[in-house]
Amino acid sequence: MAKLSAPEKVKLAITPSWPILCVGLFLLALIIQNSDSVDRFFVTSYIRHTPRAEAQEIADTAHVPAGTATLDEKSDGTIFAADSGPPPSNPPPPPAPVIDEPSKDQDVVFKDDSQSAILAQQQKNEEEENANLRTDDDDDTAFVPSAGVQKLVELLRQATLEASGGEPVEFTEADRKAWDEQHPCRSRGELRSLYAERKHMKDVPINRQWNLVFSEYEKLHRTCTSRIGDLQRYFESKNTSSGCKFLVTEPHFGLGNKLFHTSSTLMLAILTQRVILIPKATSIPALFCEPFAGSSWGIDDAFHSLIKDGRKPSEQFFKQVDHDRTVARKAKGTLGNSLYASAMNDEWVGPEPRFWCNTEQKYMSSVTWLTVSGCTLFVHKLMAIDMFRRAMEDLFPQKIVVTYLLRSVLLPTDPAWERILHVNEVYLAGAQKQVGVQVRFFQEDEEYKLKNEQINKRITKCMWEHKILPEVCPANPHDKALADPKFADCNHKLTAEDHQNPKVLKVLIGSLFLGLHDHLNDIYLRHEMTTTKEAVGIIQLTHELIQGDGQEVDTQALVEIISLSMSDILLITPMSTFGGVIHAYGGLIPWFIEFGPEKDPAVVCERGKGIEPCYMGASQYYECKYDDAGQQKISDVVPYLQDCLAIDVGYGYKLNMIPEGYGMQMTPENSKDQDFSID
């Protein structure tokens, strides 16, 4: 096989069926402000909100009086209703924020004097509600949000209050009930219970820090879309009067790529208090439930085209930053209203180097509309940005991120959910253990013909060596292998009682080809019994031969992703976003199948470092000319952002062909901290 460069290897993994590069235009936005005193902030009335997956949403926790912000409003409270007349031709710009010169160890704090009355009243209300800081959850354990989470919730509440004009948008229990009836989503209430049915795996613990933040972000999303009304008119008029800022996510290629990119941009939107929107053409809004009660995140093709036509390239943004930092001599720390909409043009392996710098992030806060295009998982690297690190560390202390993002926002719609339930009830129910295997040949038929037999043998050896599946007893009663102690029980035939109460293990395979299915079927059907007397059933739902596209293809892919994520044990293909999404949904530490050349000593598989998937092709170094980070190695600053396993990023290649630091993964101190297997 010809030697490939690092970018070529990433391209092979994430765009196997397209001859074009995976173009990513990433962005970042809005400043995380320093509060005058975190001690004055208290989170009130937190009532077990698990993005509506565990229980009904409670009443709003913030009691906010009318403020002093003014908006270009209609009498019904919207800025631009869908049937309203034309927007003001020259909406008044908001007062320009001013910047306090930061010390070496202090973040820049943006202050907007027009917000002071609203924020002062909000702070007073929060102080009065101090007594409600502690609440009980399902296990009667008092929950106190950590300092980083408190600050992020405060920022979300400030943004929501500003967007509301000081008058909170009402969303009563009756409103929620009506909204749920119009937007049914059974998976929101049923997904976690299916994971809980696994016999050899505990589910990931409920994350109350994340649930609190998500509930506050939902209010911001609802407030902005409700108050503005017609977002397209708001964009066309270059209005900024609501104070709302937006992030348009543009995921590309296969479903695994789309889910990784969307979950990453969601986290970015929350950290920067932006309203996330997604084009309907991506198929995501059709496949997944509306994630934010009382709001919608889908935008149509016409609106998306206007945004693409109206945005400026990232080069212009960075040139303006450089001008402010150097030519202007005295840095303002803001671009004012000079850049209303901007893309973050990036390389296809992820956001460009300056994206990860504090200074650039702070300037991005002055851009009202940002678009992020791409196909990779970059969420972990957000922790490399100093201004986001504390919030993310406090949100995800167990270093589990993507599982919570996927299960909060990317929940299957009812039609897809019915298909998932059908697979579970007809094919998988009653199994003592479920094993999932995902096999991907990136060069499709050509590679399949070349490697199928070798990969099948490796998978079988891996499962037998690590006791994932039982070995079969020799068919010949005179076989000398029966002398091996591992075959001791093979001398005892199956009894009538064994058949009346069978122990069945089920293997669910996800692959474009039937090679592994037929291989395992031949093994387990052609032998009388296994060494443990357990029966093994082999199931494969589809074998499409080539990777297609379109909504039906994505729907079936989603069915297989969720079904495979219900496994107790999972084997996946290295560098596969499809496999990565499976183990992230399931909260599983996967086994990676060796797809490379034979090694000495022989390696057929290797267990992952943790639940979090790898960010393929991520640069390991800062390139921040205005920050103290300079050109340091990121892992020297953030030790838990480590290189990915060589087996994961080295699909089909020799180890000496893999560049040092290829890929980035967030890892726990001890992988056992994320291992929820029972036995």
TIFIZA-953046 format. One line per 8 residues: their letters; for each residue x, y, z of C-alpha. Coordinates in steps of 0.25 Angstrom, whole numbers, plus 5000, padded with zeros to 4 digits. Layout:
N
A> X/Y/Z | ... .
//
This chain:
679
MAKLSAPE> 5000/5000/5000 | 5005/5014/4996 | 5010/5022/5008 | 5000/5033/5011 | 5002/5046/5018 | 4994/5049/5032 | 4984/5058/5025 | 4981/5047/5014 .
KVKLAITP> 4979/5037/5025 | 4969/5045/5032 | 4962/5048/5019 | 4961/5033/5016 | 4955/5031/5030 | 4944/5042/5029 | 4941/5043/5014 | 4943/5029/5008 .
SWPILCVG> 4932/5030/4998 | 4934/5045/4993 | 4945/5050/4985 | 4945/5063/4992 | 4952/5068/5004 | 4943/5070/5017 | 4943/5085/5018 | 4941/5090/5032 .
LFLLALII> 4938/5104/5035 | 4939/5105/5050 | 4936/5117/5058 | 4935/5122/5072 | 4928/5132/5079 | 4924/5141/5091 | 4932/5144/5103 | 4931/5137/5116 .
QNSDSVDR> 4931/5149/5125 | 4937/5149/5139 | 4926/5152/5149 | 4929/5162/5160 | 4927/5151/5171 | 4924/5137/5168 | 4920/5136/5183 | 4908/5145/5180 .
FFVTSYIR> 4902/5135/5170 | 4894/5124/5174 | 4886/5113/5166 | 4872/5112/5170 | 4861/5102/5169 | 4869/5092/5162 | 4859/5080/5161 | 4865/5068/5154 .
HTPRAEAQ> 4865/5073/5140 | 4871/5062/5131 | 4868/5069/5118 | 4854/5063/5120 | 4860/5049/5118 | 4858/5046/5133 | 4846/5054/5137 | 4837/5066/5133 .
EIADTAHV> 4843/5080/5133 | 4840/5088/5145 | 4836/5102/5145 | 4846/5113/5142 | 4856/5115/5153 | 4859/5130/5151 | 4849/5140/5155 | 4853/5153/5148 .
PAGTATLD> 4846/5166/5148 | 4844/5175/5136 | 4857/5181/5132 | 4861/5194/5124 | 4866/5188/5111 | 4859/5193/5099 | 4856/5185/5086 | 4849/5188/5073 .
EKSDGTIF> 4837/5181/5077 | 4823/5178/5072 | 4811/5179/5082 | 4812/5164/5084 | 4826/5164/5089 | 4833/5159/5076 | 4843/5167/5069 | 4840/5162/5055 .
AADSGPPP> 4828/5153/5054 | 4826/5144/5042 | 4815/5153/5037 | 4820/5166/5041 | 4824/5178/5032 | 4838/5181/5027 | 4848/5182/5038 | 4854/5196/5042 .
SNPPPPPA> 4864/5200/5031 | 4874/5205/5041 | 4873/5198/5054 | 4880/5205/5065 | 4893/5199/5069 | 4895/5194/5083 | 4905/5202/5092 | 4919/5198/5089 .
PVIDEPSK> 4925/5190/5100 | 4938/5195/5106 | 4950/5187/5110 | 4958/5187/5123 | 4972/5185/5121 | 4975/5171/5126 | 4986/5167/5135 | 4995/5156/5131 .
DQDVVFKD> 4987/5145/5139 | 4973/5151/5137 | 4963/5149/5125 | 4958/5161/5118 | 4944/5165/5124 | 4934/5172/5114 | 4925/5182/5121 | 4912/5187/5114 .
DSQSAILA> 4907/5199/5123 | 4893/5197/5116 | 4892/5184/5123 | 4895/5189/5137 | 4881/5191/5142 | 4876/5178/5137 | 4888/5170/5143 | 4887/5178/5156 .
QQQKNEEE> 4873/5174/5158 | 4876/5159/5154 | 4887/5159/5164 | 4878/5164/5175 | 4867/5153/5171 | 4878/5142/5172 | 4883/5147/5185 | 4869/5146/5191 .
ENANLRTD> 4867/5132/5186 | 4880/5127/5193 | 4872/5118/5202 | 4868/5110/5190 | 4883/5107/5186 | 4882/5092/5191 | 4871/5083/5185 | 4869/5068/5186 .
DDDDTAFV> 4870/5058/5174 | 4866/5044/5172 | 4875/5038/5182 | 4873/5049/5193 | 4887/5054/5191 | 4888/5069/5192 | 4893/5075/5179 | 4902/5088/5179 .
PSAGVQKL> 4906/5093/5166 | 4921/5095/5165 | 4927/5109/5163 | 4930/5107/5148 | 4916/5102/5146 | 4910/5114/5154 | 4917/5124/5146 | 4913/5118/5133 .
VELLRQAT> 4898/5117/5137 | 4900/5132/5142 | 4905/5135/5128 | 4893/5128/5121 | 4883/5135/5130 | 4889/5148/5127 | 4888/5145/5112 | 4874/5141/5114 .
LEASGGEP> 4870/5153/5122 | 4876/5162/5112 | 4869/5155/5100 | 4855/5156/5108 | 4856/5171/5109 | 4855/5169/5124 | 4841/5162/5123 | 4843/5146/5123 .
VEFTEADR> 4837/5139/5112 | 4826/5130/5119 | 4826/5115/5117 | 4816/5109/5126 | 4814/5094/5129 | 4802/5095/5120 | 4811/5101/5109 | 4820/5090/5110 .
KAWDEQHP> 4809/5079/5110 | 4804/5086/5097 | 4818/5086/5091 | 4821/5072/5094 | 4808/5068/5088 | 4812/5075/5075 | 4826/5070/5076 | 4825/5056/5081 .
CRSRGELR> 4838/5049/5085 | 4837/5036/5092 | 4852/5033/5092 | 4854/5045/5101 | 4847/5037/5112 | 4850/5023/5108 | 4865/5023/5103 | 4871/5022/5117 .
SLYAERKH> 4862/5011/5121 | 4867/5002/5110 | 4882/5005/5114 | 4878/5001/5128 | 4873/4987/5123 | 4887/4983/5120 | 4891/4971/5128 | 4906/4973/5128 .
MKDVPINR> 4907/4988/5128 | 4903/4999/5137 | 4899/5012/5130 | 4907/5025/5131 | 4902/5033/5144 | 4893/5044/5143 | 4900/5057/5141 | 4893/5068/5149 .
QWNLVFSE> 4903/5079/5146 | 4900/5077/5131 | 4885/5075/5133 | 4885/5089/5140 | 4893/5096/5129 | 4885/5090/5118 | 4872/5094/5124 | 4877/5108/5125 .
YEKLHRTC> 4882/5108/5111 | 4868/5103/5106 | 4862/5116/5112 | 4872/5124/5105 | 4869/5117/5091 | 4854/5118/5094 | 4855/5133/5098 | 4863/5137/5086 .
TSRIGDLQ> 4854/5130/5075 | 4841/5134/5082 | 4845/5149/5083 | 4851/5151/5070 | 4840/5143/5062 | 4845/5143/5048 | 4860/5140/5049 | 4862/5142/5034 .
RYFESKNT> 4857/5156/5034 | 4865/5159/5046 | 4878/5154/5039 | 4874/5161/5026 | 4873/5175/5034 | 4886/5172/5041 | 4879/5175/5054 | 4885/5173/5067 .
SSGCKFLV> 4875/5179/5076 | 4871/5166/5083 | 4885/5164/5088 | 4884/5149/5083 | 4896/5143/5076 | 4895/5131/5067 | 4903/5119/5062 | 4899/5112/5050 .
TEPHFGLG> 4905/5098/5049 | 4908/5091/5036 | 4911/5077/5038 | 4915/5068/5025 | 4916/5054/5020 | 4912/5042/5027 | 4903/5041/5039 | 4915/5038/5049 .
NKLFHTSS> 4922/5051/5044 | 4909/5059/5045 | 4907/5055/5059 | 4921/5058/5064 | 4921/5071/5058 | 4907/5075/5063 | 4910/5071/5077 | 4923/5079/5077 .
TLMLAILT> 4916/5092/5072 | 4905/5090/5082 | 4916/5091/5093 | 4922/5103/5087 | 4908/5110/5086 | 4906/5107/5101 | 4920/5112/5105 | 4918/5125/5097 .
QRVILIPK> 4903/5127/5099 | 4899/5126/5085 | 4886/5120/5079 | 4890/5108/5071 | 4883/5106/5057 | 4884/5095/5047 | 4880/5094/5032 | 4869/5084/5029 .
ATSIPALF> 4877/5080/5017 | 4886/5072/5027 | 4875/5063/5030 | 4878/5065/5045 | 4865/5072/5048 | 4857/5061/5041 | 4864/5050/5048 | 4864/5055/5062 .
CEPFAGSS> 4854/5061/5072 | 4854/5076/5074 | 4863/5078/5085 | 4859/5091/5092 | 4845/5091/5097 | 4837/5103/5091 | 4847/5106/5081 | 4853/5100/5067 .
WGIDDAFH> 4867/5099/5062 | 4864/5096/5048 | 4866/5106/5037 | 4861/5104/5022 | 4870/5104/5010 | 4866/5119/5006 | 4870/5124/5019 | 4883/5116/5020 .
SLIKDGRK> 4887/5121/5006 | 4885/5136/5010 | 4894/5133/5022 | 4905/5127/5013 | 4904/5139/5004 | 4904/5149/5015 | 4916/5144/5023 | 4930/5148/5022 .
PSEQFFKQ> 4942/5138/5021 | 4950/5135/5034 | 4962/5142/5027 | 4955/5155/5028 | 4952/5153/5043 | 4966/5150/5046 | 4971/5162/5038 | 4962/5171/5047 .
VDHDRTVA> 4968/5165/5059 | 4982/5167/5055 | 4979/5181/5051 | 4973/5184/5065 | 4984/5178/5072 | 4996/5184/5064 | 4992/5195/5054 | 4982/5202/5063 .
RKAKGTLG> 4993/5201/5074 | 4983/5201/5086 | 4975/5188/5085 | 4960/5190/5087 | 4957/5175/5089 | 4945/5176/5080 | 4941/5178/5065 | 4929/5186/5068 .
NSLYASAM> 4918/5185/5058 | 4928/5184/5046 | 4926/5169/5044 | 4911/5164/5045 | 4913/5150/5040 | 4926/5142/5039 | 4930/5127/5035 | 4941/5120/5042 .
NDEWVGPE> 4949/5115/5029 | 4957/5103/5034 | 4964/5091/5029 | 4956/5079/5028 | 4963/5072/5040 | 4957/5083/5049 | 4957/5098/5053 | 4969/5105/5049 .
PRFWCNTE> 4980/5108/5059 | 4976/5122/5063 | 4962/5117/5067 | 4968/5111/5080 | 4973/5124/5085 | 4967/5133/5096 | 4969/5146/5089 | 4962/5142/5076 .
QKYMSSVT> 4951/5136/5084 | 4948/5149/5091 | 4948/5156/5078 | 4938/5146/5072 | 4928/5151/5083 | 4925/5163/5075 | 4921/5155/5063 | 4906/5153/5063 .
WLTVSGCT> 4905/5141/5053 | 4916/5131/5052 | 4915/5118/5043 | 4923/5106/5046 | 4925/5095/5035 | 4932/5082/5037 | 4931/5067/5040 | 4940/5064/5052 .
LFVHKLMA> 4939/5063/5067 | 4946/5075/5073 | 4938/5077/5086 | 4950/5072/5095 | 4959/5082/5089 | 4950/5093/5094 | 4956/5090/5108 | 4970/5095/5102 .
IDMFRRAM> 4964/5109/5102 | 4966/5115/5116 | 4953/5123/5116 | 4945/5110/5115 | 4953/5100/5123 | 4948/5103/5137 | 4933/5101/5132 | 4936/5089/5124 .
EDLFPQKI> 4944/5082/5135 | 4933/5085/5145 | 4922/5081/5135 | 4929/5067/5132 | 4937/5063/5144 | 4938/5049/5140 | 4943/5053/5126 | 4931/5048/5119 .
VVTYLLRS> 4925/5058/5110 | 4920/5053/5096 | 4910/5043/5103 | 4903/5054/5110 | 4902/5063/5098 | 4897/5052/5089 | 4886/5047/5098 | 4882/5062/5101 .
VLLPTDPA> 4880/5067/5087 | 4881/5056/5077 | 4869/5047/5081 | 4863/5039/5070 | 4849/5044/5065 | 4837/5034/5067 | 4838/5027/5054 | 4853/5024/5055 .
WERILHVN> 4850/5020/5070 | 4839/5010/5066 | 4849/5003/5057 | 4860/5003/5068 | 4849/4997/5077 | 4846/4987/5067 | 4860/4982/5065 | 4861/4981/5081 .
EVYLAGAQ> 4848/4973/5083 | 4850/4964/5071 | 4864/4961/5070 | 4871/4965/5083 | 4861/4963/5094 | 4864/4951/5104 | 4879/4951/5101 | 4888/4948/5114 .
KQVGVQVR> 4899/4957/5107 | 4899/4966/5095 | 4912/4968/5087 | 4913/4978/5076 | 4923/4978/5065 | 4925/4989/5055 | 4933/4986/5043 | 4937/4997/5033 .
FFQEDEEY> 4945/4995/5020 | 4948/5009/5016 | 4952/5005/5002 | 4939/4997/5001 | 4939/4985/4992 | 4953/4985/4988 | 4958/4985/5002 | 4948/4975/5006 .
KLKNEQIN> 4952/4965/4997 | 4967/4967/5001 | 4965/4967/5016 | 4952/4960/5020 | 4957/4947/5024 | 4969/4953/5032 | 4959/4962/5039 | 4949/4951/5042 .
KRITKCMW> 4960/4943/5048 | 4965/4954/5057 | 4951/4958/5062 | 4949/4943/5066 | 4962/4942/5073 | 4960/4955/5080 | 4946/4950/5085 | 4951/4937/5090 .
EHKILPEV> 4964/4942/5096 | 4957/4952/5104 | 4945/4943/5108 | 4935/4952/5100 | 4929/4940/5093 | 4931/4925/5097 | 4939/4916/5088 | 4933/4904/5082 .
CPANPHDK> 4935/4890/5086 | 4943/4882/5076 | 4934/4874/5066 | 4942/4862/5067 | 4940/4854/5080 | 4954/4848/5078 | 4961/4862/5075 | 4973/4863/5084 .
ALADPKFA> 4970/4878/5087 | 4959/4872/5097 | 4970/4870/5106 | 4972/4885/5108 | 4965/4889/5121 | 4957/4900/5114 | 4949/4889/5108 | 4947/4881/5120 .
DCNHKLTA> 4932/4884/5120 | 4931/4879/5106 | 4930/4865/5111 | 4916/4868/5117 | 4906/4868/5106 | 4894/4878/5106 | 4882/4873/5114 | 4867/4875/5113 .
EDHQNPKV> 4868/4885/5124 | 4879/4893/5116 | 4869/4894/5105 | 4858/4898/5113 | 4865/4909/5119 | 4876/4913/5109 | 4886/4924/5111 | 4887/4932/5099 .
LKVLIGSL> 4898/4942/5095 | 4894/4950/5083 | 4904/4957/5073 | 4899/4969/5066 | 4908/4973/5054 | 4908/4986/5046 | 4915/4985/5033 | 4913/4988/5018 .
FLGLHDHL> 4917/4973/5016 | 4913/4959/5021 | 4927/4954/5022 | 4928/4954/5037 | 4913/4949/5039 | 4915/4937/5030 | 4929/4934/5037 | 4923/4934/5051 .
NDIYLRHE> 4910/4927/5047 | 4918/4916/5041 | 4926/4914/5054 | 4914/4914/5063 | 4904/4907/5055 | 4913/4896/5051 | 4917/4892/5065 | 4909/4885/5075 .
MTTTKEAV> 4912/4893/5087 | 4921/4904/5093 | 4930/4902/5105 | 4921/4910/5114 | 4908/4903/5108 | 4903/4917/5104 | 4897/4918/5090 | 4902/4929/5081 .
GIIQLTHE> 4893/4936/5071 | 4898/4944/5059 | 4890/4956/5054 | 4892/4966/5043 | 4881/4976/5039 | 4887/4981/5026 | 4898/4979/5016 | 4898/4991/5006 .
LIQGDGQE> 4912/4988/5000 | 4914/5003/4998 | 4912/5015/5007 | 4900/5023/5002 | 4894/5036/5006 | 4880/5042/5007 | 4870/5042/5019 | 4866/5027/5018 .
VDTQALVE> 4881/5023/5018 | 4883/5032/5030 | 4870/5027/5037 | 4875/5012/5036 | 4889/5016/5040 | 4883/5023/5053 | 4875/5010/5056 | 4888/5002/5055 .
IISLSMSD> 4896/5012/5063 | 4886/5012/5075 | 4884/4997/5074 | 4899/4994/5074 | 4900/5004/5086 | 4891/4995/5094 | 4902/4985/5095 | 4909/4980/5107 .
ILLITPMS> 4923/4979/5099 | 4926/4986/5087 | 4937/4984/5076 | 4939/4995/5066 | 4948/4999/5054 | 4959/5009/5056 | 4957/5023/5051 | 4942/5021/5048 .
TFGGVIHA> 4933/5032/5052 | 4921/5022/5051 | 4928/5013/5062 | 4932/5025/5070 | 4917/5030/5071 | 4913/5016/5075 | 4922/5015/5087 | 4919/5030/5091 .
YGGLIPWF> 4904/5027/5091 | 4905/5015/5099 | 4915/5020/5109 | 4924/5008/5105 | 4940/5006/5105 | 4941/4999/5092 | 4951/4989/5087 | 4958/4994/5074 .
IEFGPEKD> 4960/4983/5063 | 4974/4983/5058 | 4973/4986/5043 | 4988/4988/5040 | 4999/4978/5036 | 5003/4966/5044 | 5011/4970/5056 | 5021/4962/5065 .
PAVVCERG> 5016/4959/5075 | 5002/4958/5069 | 4992/4968/5072 | 4978/4966/5068 | 4971/4976/5077 | 4973/4986/5088 | 4963/4992/5098 | 4961/5007/5097 .
KGIEPCYM> 4966/5018/5108 | 4952/5022/5111 | 4938/5025/5106 | 4942/5038/5099 | 4945/5036/5084 | 4957/5042/5077 | 4958/5055/5070 | 4965/5051/5058 .
GASQYYEC> 4976/5059/5052 | 4976/5070/5063 | 4988/5078/5065 | 4995/5076/5078 | 5001/5090/5079 | 4996/5104/5081 | 4998/5115/5071 | 4994/5127/5079 .
KYDDAGQQ> 5002/5140/5076 | 4995/5149/5086 | 4993/5139/5097 | 5002/5133/5108 | 5000/5120/5102 | 5009/5123/5090 | 5013/5110/5083 | 5013/5101/5095 .
KISDVVPY> 5009/5087/5094 | 4994/5086/5098 | 4996/5073/5107 | 5007/5081/5115 | 4996/5091/5119 | 4984/5081/5119 | 4989/5068/5123 | 4977/5060/5120 .
LQDCLAID> 4977/5063/5105 | 4986/5052/5101 | 4990/5045/5088 | 4979/5035/5083 | 4983/5020/5083 | 4992/5017/5072 | 4983/5005/5068 | 4971/5015/5067 .
VGYGYKLN> 4978/5025/5058 | 4986/5015/5050 | 4976/5009/5041 | 4983/4999/5032 | 4997/5006/5033 | 5010/5003/5040 | 5013/5010/5053 | 5025/5017/5048 .
MIPEGYGM> 5016/5024/5037 | 5007/5030/5048 | 5012/5044/5052 | 5015/5047/5066 | 5003/5054/5073 | 4993/5049/5062 | 4979/5051/5068 | 4974/5056/5082 .
QMTPENSK> 4966/5049/5092 | 4961/5053/5106 | 4965/5042/5115 | 4962/5039/5130 | 4974/5037/5140 | 4970/5023/5140 | 4961/5016/5130 | 4954/5008/5141 .
DQDFSID> 4948/5021/5145 | 4939/5020/5132 | 4938/5005/5132 | 4923/5002/5136 | 4924/4987/5133 | 4918/4979/5144 | 4926/4966/5142 .
//
